[in-house]
Amino acid sequence: MPPALSRVASIFALMLGAAFFLWCSYASWKFAYQSYTVDEAEWGSITFPLYPIKFIVFFGIILLAIQFVLDSIIEIVDPAARAHDASAEGH
């Protein structure tokens, strides 16, 4: 693939990944918040709330979305930086 087309495809893929994980983070936020409002808990010999775990999942997804956004900004501003990072990982 020509370098210019490869760069465009890379930027598109990174932005698509950012959009997908932003959508996932929105959905997981709603899921976690609903769990918090109804005080969802696992019942058994020990009762514990489920919403803290759901908020941790939300936090992980939002961090991944932010990473995709940062990577796409780096690719737009300085594509040589990502190429250098990729070649350094091969050594």
C-alpha positions in Angstrom: 0.0 0.0 0.0 1.4 3.5 -0.8 2.5 5.4 2.3 -0.1 8.1 1.9 -2.9 5.6 1.6 -1.5 3.6 4.5 -1.5 6.7 6.7 -5.1 7.5 5.8 -6.2 3.9 6.5 -4.3 4.0 9.8 -6.0 7.3 10.9 -9.4 6.0 9.8 -8.9 2.7 11.8 -7.8 4.6 14.9 -10.8 7.0 14.7 -13.1 4.1 14.1 -11.7 2.4 17.2 -12.1 5.6 19.2 -15.7 6.0 18.1 -16.5 2.3 18.9 -15.0 2.4 22.4 -16.5 5.8 23.2 -19.9 4.2 22.3 -19.0 1.2 24.5 -18.0 3.5 27.4 -21.3 5.4 27.1 -23.2 2.1 27.2 -21.2 0.7 30.1 -21.7 4.0 32.0 -25.4 3.7 31.7 -25.2 0.1 32.8 -23.1 0.9 35.8 -25.2 3.9 36.8 -28.4 1.9 36.6 -26.8 -0.8 38.8 -25.9 1.9 41.3 -29.3 3.5 41.4 -31.1 0.2 42.1 -28.3 -0.9 44.5 -27.7 -4.1 42.6 -26.1 -6.8 44.7 -25.1 -10.4 44.5 -26.9 -12.4 47.1 -25.5 -15.5 48.8 -23.7 -16.3 52.0 -22.0 -12.9 51.6 -23.9 -10.0 49.9 -21.8 -7.6 47.9 -22.7 -4.7 45.5 -22.0 -5.2 41.8 -21.9 -1.6 40.7 -18.2 -1.0 41.7 -17.1 -3.7 39.3 -19.2 -2.2 36.6 -17.7 1.2 37.2 -14.2 -0.3 36.9 -15.1 -1.9 33.6 -16.4 1.6 32.4 -13.1 3.1 33.6 -11.1 0.6 31.6 -13.1 1.1 28.4 -12.9 4.9 28.6 -9.1 4.7 29.0 -9.0 2.5 25.9 -11.1 5.1 24.0 -8.8 7.9 25.2 -5.8 5.9 24.0 -7.3 5.5 20.5 -8.0 9.3 20.4 -4.4 10.1 21.5 -3.0 7.7 18.9 -5.1 9.2 16.1 -3.9 12.7 17.1 -0.3 11.5 17.1 -0.8 9.9 13.7 -2.3 13.1 12.3 0.3 15.5 13.8 3.5 13.4 13.6 3.2 10.1 11.7 6.9 9.5 11.9 6.6 9.1 15.7 4.3 6.1 15.4 6.5 4.6 12.7 9.5 5.0 14.9 7.7 3.4 17.9 6.6 0.5 15.7 10.2 -0.1 14.5 11.6 0.2 18.0 9.3 -2.6 19.2 10.7 -5.0 16.6 14.2 -4.8 18.1 
